[in-house]
Amino acid sequence: MRNKDLYCSISAGGNDLPVFHKSWWLDAVCKDWDAVVVKNGDNVAGVWPYSRETKAGIKMSRQPPLTPYLGPHAFYPHDLKNTRRDNYEHETVRGLAAHLPPLPVWNISCMPGLKQVGLLQELKFNTNFRQTFVADLTLSDNDLLSGLHTDFRRSIRKAADELAIENLPGCAGDLFRFQAATLERKGTGIHYSPQLLEQLISESVAQNSGALWVAKKRGVIEAILWNLWDATRSYYLVGAKNPEVRDNHAMTMLIWHSMMHCKSLGKASFDFEGSMIPGVERFFRNFGGKRELYPVLQKNDSLLWRLIRYARK
């Protein structure tokens, strides 16, 4: 059986594979992808899916669009002692890396919590870090609410009387339009197509792994948030306000609604997925989440690609 076929069978099983590692997600965001699988006896110890592409004749693996995390993932045995988890992850990641293809260019962001930075540097990956904020959904509703900034609690109380929130996957086009308008005002472009966004939202809902929460006031859309989840973790992936309305409460309410929904599903955490932008960071931080770092692995053994990157600066 090919690694990719084995990986797809693993993806279809009931396990803790992150949603961004699922084969249906990779099929949508990658023109070409494959995976490394290592076993510990008869059991799968870990997997490492990766995209493949060719630019200017250079083979590479880069982070796919709308995919915040990828990289290695270890499956821990249920009876593994906590004192052995680090060693288990270390050996699993080493085994996975040994079977990666020798592509000259890599640029991938790994899941928060991956601890094997020393090993990855030993394997010739340059390692940088980015940050996200993660809320603990195992806390009580009252503790989660009290962890919010005072202004946010006020916004949620006000919005509860004004807004109607529904799961409306058919509004994916509106989300793209709102997001594009927001980024245009900031002088940046959008890096994915409306077709890809609609496909992923539709598929995530079909897989019972996502919802498109839409906040309306008197029938007018105020804001939209795409919420994803897997076995244990939930994510705020894309959200945007309607640029044609004045609103100070809708996005705050949508995030709170997403957190409460995922808590009701038994998810352990809510990942705000970034950001390094000061204003966005401050907004996410005020939801009471804890800062978590995640590694970004880079490798560039291509002189031509280094020249191309330098010319683009």
VEXNU-796035 format. One line per 2 residues: for each residue x, y, z of N, C-alpha, C. Coordinates in Angstrom, 1 decimal, padded with zeros to 4 digits. Layout:
X,Y,Z,X,Y,Z,X,Y,Z | ...
***
This chain:
000.8,-001.2,000.0,000.0,000.0,000.0,000.9,001.3,000.0 | 000.6,002.2,-000.9,001.3,003.5,-000.9,001.1,004.2,000.4
002.1,005.0,000.7,002.0,005.9,001.9,000.8,006.7,001.9 | 000.5,007.3,000.8,-000.7,008.2,000.7,-002.0,007.4,000.9
-002.1,006.2,000.4,-003.3,005.4,000.6,-003.4,005.0,002.0 | -002.3,004.6,002.7,-002.3,004.3,004.1,-002.7,005.5,004.9
-002.2,006.7,004.5,-002.5,007.9,005.2,-004.0,008.2,005.1 | -004.6,008.1,003.9,-006.0,008.3,003.8,-006.9,007.4,004.6
-006.5,006.2,004.8,-007.2,005.3,005.6,-007.1,005.7,007.1 | -005.9,006.2,007.5,-005.7,006.7,008.8,-006.6,007.9,009.1
-006.6,008.8,008.1,-007.4,010.0,008.2,-008.9,009.8,008.3 | -009.4,008.7,007.7,-010.8,008.4,007.8,-011.2,007.7,009.1
-010.2,007.3,009.9,-010.5,006.7,011.2,-010.7,007.7,012.3 | -011.2,007.1,013.4,-011.5,008.0,014.5,-010.3,008.2,015.4
-009.6,009.3,015.2,-008.3,009.5,015.9,-008.2,011.0,016.1 | -007.1,011.5,016.7,-006.9,012.9,017.1,-006.2,013.6,016.0
-006.2,013.2,014.7,-005.6,013.9,013.6,-006.2,015.3,013.5 | -005.4,016.3,013.5,-005.9,017.7,013.3,-006.7,017.8,012.0
-007.7,018.7,012.0,-008.5,018.9,010.8,-007.7,019.3,009.6 | -006.6,020.1,009.8,-005.8,020.5,008.6,-004.9,019.4,008.1
-004.8,018.3,008.8,-004.1,017.1,008.3,-005.0,016.1,007.7 | -006.3,016.3,007.7,-007.3,015.3,007.1,-007.1,015.3,005.6
-007.3,014.1,005.0,-007.0,013.9,003.6,-008.0,014.8,002.8 | -009.3,014.9,003.2,-010.2,015.8,002.5,-009.8,017.2,002.4
-009.2,017.7,003.5,-008.7,019.1,003.5,-007.5,019.2,002.6 | -006.5,018.2,002.6,-005.4,018.3,001.8,-005.7,018.2,000.3
-006.7,017.4,000.0,-007.2,017.3,-001.4,-007.7,018.6,-001.9 | -008.3,019.4,-001.1,-008.8,020.7,-001.5,-007.7,021.8,-001.6
-006.8,021.8,-000.7,-005.8,022.9,-000.7,-004.5,022.7,-001.4 | -004.3,021.4,-001.8,-003.0,021.1,-002.5,-003.3,020.5,-003.9
-002.6,021.0,-004.8,-002.6,020.4,-006.2,-002.0,019.0,-006.1 | -001.0,018.8,-005.3,-000.3,017.6,-005.1,000.2,017.4,-003.7
000.0,016.3,-003.1,000.5,016.1,-001.7,000.8,014.6,-001.5 | 001.6,014.4,-000.5,001.9,013.0,-000.1,002.1,013.0,001.4
002.5,011.9,002.0,002.6,011.8,003.4,003.6,010.7,003.8 | 004.3,010.9,004.9,005.2,009.9,005.5,004.4,009.3,006.7
004.5,008.0,006.8,003.9,007.3,007.9,004.9,006.4,008.6 | 005.0,006.4,009.9,005.9,005.5,010.6,005.1,004.7,011.6
005.6,003.5,011.9,004.9,002.6,012.8,005.7,002.3,014.0 | 005.0,002.0,015.1,005.7,001.4,016.3,005.1,000.0,016.5
005.8,-001.0,016.0,005.2,-002.3,016.0,004.1,-002.3,015.0 | 002.9,-002.8,015.4,001.7,-002.8,014.4,000.9,-001.5,014.4
001.3,-000.6,015.3,000.5,000.6,015.5,001.2,001.8,014.7 | 000.4,002.7,014.2,000.9,003.9,013.6,001.4,004.8,014.7
002.7,005.2,014.6,003.3,006.1,015.6,003.1,007.6,015.2 | 003.2,007.9,014.0,003.1,009.3,013.6,002.9,009.4,012.1
002.6,010.6,011.6,002.4,010.9,010.2,002.9,012.3,009.9 | 003.3,012.6,008.7,003.8,013.9,008.3,003.3,014.1,006.9
002.1,014.7,006.7,001.7,015.1,005.3,002.4,016.3,004.8 | 002.6,016.4,003.5,003.3,017.6,003.0,002.8,017.9,001.6
002.7,019.1,001.2,002.4,019.5,-000.2,003.6,019.4,-001.1 | 003.3,019.3,-002.4,004.4,019.3,-003.3,004.1,020.2,-004.5
005.0,021.0,-004.9,004.8,021.9,-006.0,006.2,022.2,-006.7 | 006.1,022.8,-007.9,007.3,023.1,-008.6,007.2,024.6,-009.1
008.1,025.4,-008.7,008.2,026.8,-009.1,009.5,027.1,-009.7 | 009.5,027.7,-011.0,010.7,028.0,-011.7,011.6,026.7,-011.8
011.0,025.6,-011.9,011.8,024.3,-012.0,012.3,023.8,-010.7 | 011.9,024.5,-009.5,012.4,024.1,-008.2,011.3,023.3,-007.5
011.6,022.1,-007.0,010.7,021.4,-006.2,010.7,021.8,-004.8 | 009.5,022.0,-004.2,009.4,022.5,-002.9,008.1,022.1,-002.2
008.1,022.3,-000.9,006.9,022.0,000.0,006.6,023.3,000.8 | 005.5,023.9,000.5,005.1,025.2,001.2,003.8,025.0,001.9
003.5,025.9,002.8,002.2,025.9,003.5,001.1,026.1,002.5 | 000.1,025.3,002.4,-001.0,025.5,001.5,-001.9,026.7,002.0
-002.7,027.2,001.1,-003.6,028.3,001.5,-004.6,027.9,002.5 | -005.0,028.8,003.4,-006.0,028.6,004.4,-005.7,027.5,005.3
-004.4,027.1,005.4,-004.0,026.0,006.3,-002.9,026.6,007.3 | -003.4,026.9,008.5,-002.4,027.5,009.5,-001.4,026.5,009.9
-001.7,025.2,010.0,-000.7,024.3,010.6,-000.7,023.0,009.7 | 000.5,022.4,009.7,000.7,021.1,009.0,001.8,020.5,009.8
002.8,019.8,009.1,003.9,019.2,009.7,003.7,017.9,010.4 | 004.6,017.4,011.3,004.5,016.1,011.9,003.4,016.0,013.0
002.8,014.8,013.1,001.9,014.6,014.2,002.1,013.2,014.7 | 002.2,013.1,016.1,002.4,011.9,016.7,001.1,011.3,017.4
000.9,010.0,017.3,-000.2,009.4,017.9,000.3,008.7,019.2 | 000.0,009.2,020.3,000.5,008.7,021.6,-000.3,007.5,022.0
000.3,006.4,022.4,-000.4,005.3,023.0,-001.2,005.7,024.2 | -002.3,005.1,024.4,-003.2,005.5,025.6,-002.5,005.2,026.9
-001.6,004.2,026.9,-001.0,003.8,028.2,000.4,004.4,028.4 | 000.7,005.4,027.5,002.1,006.0,027.6,002.1,006.9,028.8
003.1,006.8,029.6,003.3,007.7,030.8,003.7,009.1,030.3 | 003.3,010.1,031.1,003.6,011.5,030.7,005.1,011.7,030.6
005.8,011.0,031.4,007.3,011.2,031.4,007.9,010.7,030.2 | 007.2,009.9,029.4,007.7,009.3,028.2,007.3,010.0,026.9
006.3,010.9,027.1,005.8,011.6,025.9,006.8,012.3,025.0 | 007.7,013.0,025.7,008.7,013.8,025.0,009.6,012.9,024.2
010.1,011.8,024.8,010.9,010.8,024.1,010.2,010.2,022.9 | 008.9,009.9,023.1,008.1,009.3,022.1,008.0,010.2,020.9
007.6,011.5,021.2,007.5,012.5,020.1,008.9,012.6,019.4 | 009.9,012.7,020.1,011.3,012.9,019.6,011.6,011.8,018.6
011.4,010.5,019.0,011.7,009.4,018.1,010.8,009.3,016.9 | 009.5,009.7,017.1,008.5,009.7,016.0,008.9,010.7,015.0
009.2,011.9,015.4,009.5,013.0,014.5,010.8,012.6,013.7 | 011.8,012.1,014.4,013.0,011.7,013.8,012.8,010.6,012.7
011.9,009.6,013.0,011.6,008.6,012.1,010.9,009.2,010.9 | 009.9,010.1,011.1,009.2,010.7,010.0,010.2,011.5,009.1
011.0,012.3,009.7,011.9,013.2,008.9,012.9,012.4,008.1 | 013.2,011.2,008.6,014.2,010.4,007.8,013.6,009.9,006.5
012.3,010.0,006.3,011.6,009.5,005.1,011.0,010.6,004.3 | 011.3,011.9,004.7,010.8,013.0,003.8,011.6,013.0,002.5
011.0,013.4,001.4,011.7,013.6,000.2,012.7,014.7,000.3 | 013.8,014.6,-000.5,014.9,015.6,-000.4,014.6,016.8,-001.3
013.5,017.5,-000.9,013.1,018.7,-001.6,014.0,019.8,-001.2 | 014.5,020.7,-002.1,015.5,021.7,-001.7,014.8,022.9,-000.9
013.5,023.1,-001.0,012.8,024.2,-000.4,011.7,023.7,000.5 | 011.7,024.2,001.7,010.6,023.9,002.7,010.2,025.1,003.4
008.9,025.3,003.6,008.4,026.4,004.5,007.0,026.0,005.0 | 007.0,025.4,006.2,005.8,024.9,006.8,005.6,025.3,008.3
004.4,025.5,008.7,004.1,025.9,010.0,003.5,024.7,010.7 | 004.0,024.3,011.9,003.6,023.1,012.6,002.6,023.5,013.7
001.9,022.4,014.2,000.9,022.6,015.2,001.6,023.2,016.5 | 000.9,024.0,017.2,001.3,024.4,018.6,001.5,023.2,019.4
002.6,023.3,020.3,002.8,022.1,021.2,004.0,021.2,020.7 | 004.3,021.3,019.4,005.5,020.5,018.9,006.7,021.0,019.6
007.4,020.1,020.3,008.6,020.5,021.2,009.9,020.1,020.6 | 010.0,019.5,019.4,011.3,019.0,019.0,012.1,020.0,018.1
012.2,021.2,018.6,012.9,022.2,017.9,014.4,021.9,017.7 | 015.0,021.4,018.8,016.4,021.0,018.7,016.7,019.9,017.6
015.8,019.0,017.6,015.9,017.9,016.6,015.7,018.4,015.2 | 014.7,019.3,015.0,014.5,019.8,013.7,015.6,020.7,013.2
016.2,021.4,014.1,017.4,022.2,013.7,018.6,021.3,013.4 | 018.7,020.2,014.1,019.7,019.2,013.8,019.5,018.6,012.4
018.2,018.5,012.0,017.9,018.0,010.6,017.9,019.1,009.6 | 018.6,020.2,009.9,018.9,021.3,009.0,017.7,022.2,008.6
016.6,022.2,009.4,015.5,023.1,009.3,015.8,024.4,010.1 | 015.7,025.6,009.4,015.7,026.8,010.2,014.4,026.9,010.9
014.4,027.3,012.2,013.2,027.3,013.0,012.9,028.7,013.5 | 011.8,029.3,013.1,011.3,030.5,013.7,010.0,030.2,014.4
009.5,031.2,015.1,008.2,031.0,015.9,007.2,032.1,015.6 | 006.0,031.6,015.5,004.9,032.6,015.5,004.0,032.3,016.7
003.0,033.1,016.9,002.1,033.0,018.1,000.7,032.9,017.8 | 000.0,032.2,018.6,-001.5,032.2,018.6,-002.0,032.4,020.0
-003.3,032.5,020.2,-003.9,032.6,021.5,-004.9,031.4,021.6 | -004.9,030.7,022.7,-005.7,029.5,022.9,-006.5,029.7,024.2
-007.8,029.6,024.1,-008.7,029.6,025.3,-009.0,028.2,025.7 | -009.0,028.0,027.0,-009.3,026.7,027.6,-010.8,026.5,027.8
-011.3,025.6,026.9,-012.8,025.4,027.0,-013.2,024.4,028.1 | -012.3,023.9,028.8,-012.7,023.0,029.9,-013.1,023.8,031.1
-012.8,025.1,031.1,-013.3,026.0,032.2,-014.8,026.1,032.1 | -015.4,026.5,033.2,-016.8,026.8,033.3,-017.2,028.0,032.4
-018.5,028.0,032.0,-018.9,029.2,031.3,-018.6,030.5,032.0 | -018.9,030.5,033.3,-018.7,031.7,034.1,-017.2,032.1,034.1
-016.3,031.1,034.2,-014.9,031.4,034.2,-014.4,032.0,032.9 | -014.9,031.4,031.8,-014.6,031.9,030.5,-015.1,033.3,030.3
-016.3,033.6,030.7,-016.8,034.9,030.6,-016.1,035.9,031.4 | -015.7,035.5,032.6,-015.0,036.5,033.5,-013.6,036.7,033.0
-013.0,035.8,032.1,-011.7,036.0,031.5,-011.7,037.0,030.4 | -012.9,037.4,029.9,-012.9,038.4,028.8,-012.7,039.8,029.3
-012.3,040.6,028.5,-012.2,042.0,028.8,-013.5,042.6,029.1 | -013.6,043.5,030.0,-014.9,044.1,030.4,-015.7,044.6,029.3
-015.1,045.3,028.3,-015.8,045.8,027.1,-016.4,044.7,026.3 | -015.7,043.5,026.2,-016.2,042.4,025.5,-017.4,041.8,026.2
-017.4,041.7,027.5,-018.6,041.2,028.2,-019.8,042.1,028.0 | -019.5,043.4,027.9,-020.6,044.4,027.7,-021.1,044.2,026.3
-020.2,044.0,025.3,-020.6,043.8,023.9,-021.5,042.6,023.7 | -021.1,041.5,024.4,-021.8,040.2,024.3,-023.2,040.4,024.9
-023.4,041.1,026.0,-024.7,041.3,026.6,-025.6,042.1,025.7 | -025.0,043.1,025.1,-025.8,044.0,024.2,-026.1,043.2,022.9
-025.2,042.5,022.4,-025.4,041.8,021.1,-026.4,040.7,021.2 | -026.5,040.1,022.4,-027.5,039.0,022.6,-028.9,039.5,022.4
-029.2,040.8,022.7,-030.5,041.3,022.5,-030.8,041.8,021.1 | -029.7,042.0,020.3,-029.8,042.6,019.0,-029.6,041.7,017.8
-028.8,040.6,018.0,-028.3,039.8,016.8,-029.0,038.5,016.8 | -029.2,038.0,015.6,-029.6,036.6,015.4,-028.4,035.9,014.7
-028.0,034.7,015.3,-026.8,034.0,014.8,-027.3,032.7,014.2 | -026.9,032.4,013.0,-027.3,031.2,012.3,-026.0,030.6,011.6
-026.1,029.2,011.4,-025.1,028.5,010.6,-025.5,028.5,009.2 | -024.9,029.4,008.3,-025.3,029.6,007.0,-024.2,029.4,006.0
-023.8,028.1,005.7,-022.7,027.9,004.7,-022.8,028.6,003.4 | -024.1,028.8,003.0,-024.3,029.5,001.7,-023.8,030.9,001.7
-023.4,031.5,002.8,-022.9,032.9,002.9,-021.4,033.0,002.7 | -020.8,031.9,002.2,-019.3,031.9,002.0,-018.9,033.0,001.0
-019.7,033.3,000.0,-019.4,034.3,-000.9,-019.3,035.7,-000.2 | -020.3,035.9,000.7,-020.3,037.2,001.5,-019.1,037.3,002.3
-018.6,036.2,003.0,-017.4,036.2,003.8,-016.2,036.6,002.9 | -016.1,036.0,001.7,-015.0,036.4,000.9,-015.0,037.8,000.5
-016.2,038.3,000.2,-016.3,039.7,-000.2,-016.0,040.7,001.0 | -016.4,040.3,002.2,-016.1,041.2,003.3,-014.6,041.1,003.6
-014.0,039.9,003.5,-012.6,039.8,003.8,-011.8,040.5,002.8 | -012.1,040.4,001.5,-011.4,041.1,000.5,-011.4,042.6,000.7
-012.6,043.1,001.0,-012.7,044.6,001.3,-011.9,045.0,002.5 | -011.9,044.2,003.5,-011.0,044.5,004.7,-009.6,044.6,004.4
-009.1,043.6,003.6,-007.7,043.5,003.3,-007.3,044.6,002.3 | -008.2,045.0,001.4,-008.0,046.1,000.4,-007.7,047.4,001.2
-008.6,047.6,002.2,-008.4,048.8,003.0,-007.0,048.9,003.7 | -006.5,047.7,004.0,-005.2,047.6,004.6,-004.0,047.6,003.6
-004.4,047.6,002.3,-003.3,047.6,001.3,-002.7,046.3,001.0 | -003.4,045.2,001.4,-002.9,043.8,001.1,-004.0,043.1,000.3
-003.5,042.0,-000.4,-004.5,041.2,-001.2,-004.8,040.0,-000.5 | -005.9,039.3,-001.0,-006.3,038.0,-000.5,-005.6,036.9,-001.2
-005.2,035.9,-000.5,-004.3,034.9,-001.1,-005.0,033.5,-001.4 | -006.3,033.6,-001.5,-007.0,032.4,-001.9,-008.2,032.8,-002.7
-008.8,031.8,-003.4,-009.9,032.1,-004.3,-011.2,032.0,-003.6 | -012.3,032.6,-004.1,-013.6,032.4,-003.5,-014.1,031.0,-003.7
-013.7,030.3,-004.8,-014.1,028.9,-005.0,-013.5,028.0,-004.0 | -012.2,028.2,-003.6,-011.5,027.4,-002.6,-012.2,027.6,-001.2
-012.5,028.9,-000.9,-013.1,029.1,000.4,-014.5,028.4,000.5 | -015.3,028.6,-000.6,-016.6,027.9,-000.6,-016.5,026.4,-000.5
-015.5,025.8,-001.2,-015.4,024.4,-001.2,-015.0,023.9,000.2 | -014.1,024.6,000.8,-013.6,024.1,002.2,-014.7,024.3,003.2
-015.5,025.4,003.1,-016.5,025.6,004.1,-017.6,024.5,003.9 | -018.0,024.3,002.6,-019.0,023.3,002.4,-018.5,021.9,002.8
-017.3,021.6,002.6,-016.8,020.2,003.0,-016.6,020.1,004.5 | -016.2,021.2,005.1,-016.1,021.1,006.6,-017.4,020.9,007.3
-018.4,021.5,006.7,-019.8,021.3,007.3,-020.2,019.9,007.0 | -020.0,019.4,005.8,-020.4,018.0,005.4,-019.6,017.0,006.3
-018.4,017.3,006.7,-017.6,016.4,007.6,-017.9,016.6,009.0 | -018.9,017.5,009.4,-019.2,017.8,010.8,-018.0,018.3,011.5
-017.2,019.1,010.8,-016.0,019.7,011.3,-016.0,021.2,011.2 | -017.1,021.8,010.9,-017.1,023.3,010.8,-018.5,023.9,010.7
-018.6,025.2,010.9,-019.8,026.0,010.8,-019.5,027.4,010.3 | -020.4,027.9,009.5,-020.2,029.3,009.1,-021.3,030.1,009.8
-020.8,030.8,010.9,-021.7,031.5,011.8,-021.9,032.9,011.2 | -023.2,033.3,011.0,-023.6,034.6,010.4,-024.4,035.3,011.5
-024.0,036.6,011.8,-024.7,037.4,012.7,-025.5,038.4,011.9 | -026.8,038.5,012.1,-027.7,039.4,011.4,-028.4,040.3,012.4
-028.6,041.5,012.0,-029.4,042.5,012.7,-030.5,043.0,011.8 | -031.7,042.8,012.2,-032.9,043.1,011.3,-032.7,042.6,009.9
-032.2,041.4,009.8,-032.1,040.8,008.5,-030.8,041.1,007.7 | -030.0,042.0,008.2,-028.8,042.5,007.5,-027.6,041.8,008.1
-026.7,041.2,007.3,-025.5,040.6,007.8,-024.6,041.6,008.4 | -024.2,041.4,009.7,-023.3,042.3,010.3,-021.8,041.8,010.3
-021.7,040.4,010.5,-020.4,039.8,010.5,-020.5,038.3,010.2 | -019.4,037.7,009.8,-019.4,036.3,009.5,-018.1,035.7,010.1
-018.2,034.4,010.6,-017.0,033.8,011.1,-017.1,032.3,010.7 | -016.0,031.8,010.2,-015.8,030.4,009.8,-015.1,029.7,011.0
-015.8,028.8,011.6,-015.3,028.1,012.8,-015.1,026.6,012.4 | -013.9,026.1,012.7,-013.5,024.7,012.4,-013.2,024.0,013.7
-013.3,022.6,013.7,-012.9,021.8,014.8,-012.5,020.4,014.4 | -011.7,019.8,015.3,-011.3,018.4,015.1,-011.7,017.7,016.4
-011.0,016.6,016.7,-011.3,015.8,017.9,-011.2,016.6,019.2 | -010.2,017.4,019.3,-010.0,018.1,020.6,-009.9,019.6,020.6
-009.6,020.1,019.4,-009.3,021.6,019.3,-010.3,022.2,018.3 | -010.6,023.5,018.6,-011.4,024.3,017.6,-010.7,025.5,017.2
-011.1,026.1,016.1,-010.3,027.2,015.5,-011.2,028.3,014.9 | -010.7,029.5,015.1,-011.3,030.6,014.4,-010.4,030.8,013.2
-010.9,030.5,012.0,-010.1,030.5,010.8,-010.2,031.8,010.0 | -011.4,032.2,009.6,-011.6,033.4,008.8,-012.9,034.1,009.4
-012.7,035.4,009.6,-013.9,036.2,010.0,-013.8,037.6,009.5 | -014.9,038.2,009.2,-014.9,039.5,008.7,-016.2,040.2,009.0
-016.2,041.6,009.2,-017.4,042.4,009.3,-017.8,042.8,008.0 | -019.1,043.1,007.9,-019.7,043.8,006.7,-019.2,045.2,006.7
-018.4,045.6,005.6,-017.8,047.0,005.6,-018.9,048.0,005.4 | -020.1,047.6,005.1,-021.2,048.6,004.8,-022.0,049.0,006.0
-021.7,048.3,007.2,-022.5,048.6,008.4,-021.6,049.0,009.5 | -022.1,049.8,010.4,-021.4,050.2,011.6,-021.7,049.2,012.7
-020.7,048.6,013.2,-021.0,047.6,014.2,-019.8,047.4,015.2 | -020.0,047.3,016.5,-019.0,047.2,017.4,-019.1,045.9,018.2
-020.2,045.1,017.9,-020.5,043.9,018.8,-020.5,042.6,018.1 | -020.8,042.6,016.7,-021.1,041.4,016.0,-019.9,040.4,016.1
-018.7,040.8,015.8,-017.6,039.9,015.7,-017.3,039.3,017.1 | -017.3,040.2,018.1,-017.1,039.7,019.5,-018.1,038.6,019.8
-019.4,038.9,019.5,-020.4,037.9,019.8,-020.3,036.6,019.0 | -019.8,036.7,017.7,-019.6,035.5,016.9,-018.5,034.6,017.5
-017.4,035.2,018.0,-016.4,034.5,018.6,-016.8,033.8,019.9 | -017.6,034.5,020.7,-018.1,034.0,021.9,-019.1,032.8,021.6
-019.9,033.0,020.6,-020.8,032.0,020.2,-020.1,030.7,019.7 | -019.0,030.9,019.0,-018.2,029.8,018.5,-017.6,029.0,019.6
-017.0,029.8,020.6,-016.4,029.2,021.8,-017.4,028.3,022.5 | -018.6,028.9,022.8,-019.6,028.1,023.5,-020.1,026.9,022.7
-020.2,027.1,021.4,-020.7,025.9,020.6,-019.6,024.8,020.7 | -018.4,025.1,020.5,-017.3,024.1,020.6,-017.2,023.5,022.0
-017.4,024.3,023.0,-017.4,023.8,024.3,-018.5,022.7,024.5 | -019.7,023.0,023.9,-020.8,022.1,024.0,-020.5,020.8,023.3
-019.6,020.8,022.3,-019.2,019.6,021.5,-018.2,018.8,022.3 | -017.7,019.4,023.4,-016.7,018.7,024.2,-015.2,019.0,023.7
-015.0,020.1,022.9,-013.7,020.4,022.5,-012.9,021.0,023.7 | -011.6,020.8,023.8,-010.8,021.2,024.9,-010.3,022.6,024.8
-010.2,023.1,023.6,-009.6,024.5,023.4,-010.1,025.2,022.2 | -009.9,026.5,022.2,-010.3,027.3,021.1,-009.1,028.1,020.6
-008.7,027.9,019.4,-007.4,028.5,018.9,-007.8,029.6,018.0 | -007.3,030.8,018.4,-007.6,032.0,017.6,-006.8,032.1,016.4
-005.8,031.2,016.2,-005.0,031.1,015.0,-004.3,032.5,014.6 | -003.4,032.9,015.5,-002.7,034.2,015.2,-003.2,035.3,016.1
-002.6,036.5,016.0,-001.9,036.9,014.9,-000.7,037.7,015.4 | 000.3,038.0,014.5,001.4,038.8,014.9,001.1,040.3,014.7
000.0,040.7,014.1,-000.4,042.1,013.8,-000.9,042.6,015.2 | -000.3,043.8,015.6,-000.5,044.3,017.0,-002.0,044.4,017.3
-002.8,045.1,016.4,-004.2,045.3,016.7,-005.0,044.0,016.8 | -004.7,043.0,015.9,-005.4,041.8,015.9,-005.0,041.0,017.2
-003.7,041.0,017.5,-003.2,040.4,018.7,-003.9,040.9,019.9 | -004.0,042.2,020.1,-004.7,042.8,021.2,-006.2,042.3,021.3
-006.8,042.3,020.2,-008.2,041.8,020.1,-008.4,040.4,020.6 | -007.5,039.5,020.1,-007.6,038.1,020.5,-007.2,037.9,022.0
-006.2,038.7,022.4,-005.7,038.5,023.8,-006.8,038.9,024.8 | -007.6,039.8,024.4,-008.7,040.2,025.3,-009.8,039.2,025.5
-009.7,038.1,024.8,-010.7,037.0,025.0,-010.2,036.1,026.1 | -009.1,036.4,026.7,-008.6,035.6,027.9,-007.8,034.3,027.5
-007.5,034.2,026.3,-006.7,033.0,025.9,-005.2,033.2,026.3 | -004.5,032.0,026.4,-003.1,032.0,026.7,-002.3,032.0,025.4
-001.2,032.7,025.4,-000.3,032.8,024.3,000.4,031.5,024.1 | 000.4,030.9,022.9,001.1,029.7,022.6,002.0,030.0,021.3
003.2,029.4,021.3,004.1,029.5,020.1,004.0,028.3,019.3 | 004.2,028.4,018.0,004.3,027.3,017.1,005.4,027.5,016.2
006.2,026.4,015.9,007.4,026.5,015.0,007.1,026.6,013.5 | 007.8,027.4,012.9,007.8,027.5,011.4,009.1,027.0,010.9
009.1,025.9,010.1,010.3,025.2,009.6,010.6,025.7,008.2 | 011.8,026.1,008.0,012.2,026.6,006.7,013.5,026.0,006.3
013.6,025.7,005.0,014.9,025.3,004.4,015.0,025.8,003.0 | 016.1,026.3,002.6,016.3,026.7,001.2,017.7,026.4,000.7
017.8,025.2,000.1,019.0,024.8,-000.5,019.2,025.1,-002.0 | 018.3,025.9,-002.5,018.3,026.3,-003.9,018.8,027.7,-004.1
020.0,027.9,-004.7,020.5,029.2,-005.0,019.6,030.0,-005.9 | 018.9,029.3,-006.9,018.0,030.0,-007.8,016.8,030.6,-007.0
016.3,029.8,-006.0,015.1,030.2,-005.3,015.6,031.4,-004.3 | 016.8,031.3,-003.8,017.3,032.4,-003.0,017.4,033.7,-003.8
017.8,033.6,-005.0,017.9,034.8,-005.9,016.5,035.3,-006.2 | 015.6,034.4,-006.5,014.2,034.8,-006.8,013.6,035.5,-005.6
013.8,035.0,-004.4,013.3,035.6,-003.2,013.9,037.0,-003.0 | 015.2,037.1,-003.2,015.9,038.4,-003.0,015.4,039.4,-004.0
015.1,039.0,-005.2,014.6,039.9,-006.3,013.2,040.4,-006.0 | 012.4,039.7,-005.2,011.1,040.1,-004.9,011.0,041.0,-003.7
012.1,041.2,-003.0,012.1,042.1,-001.8,012.0,043.5,-002.3
***
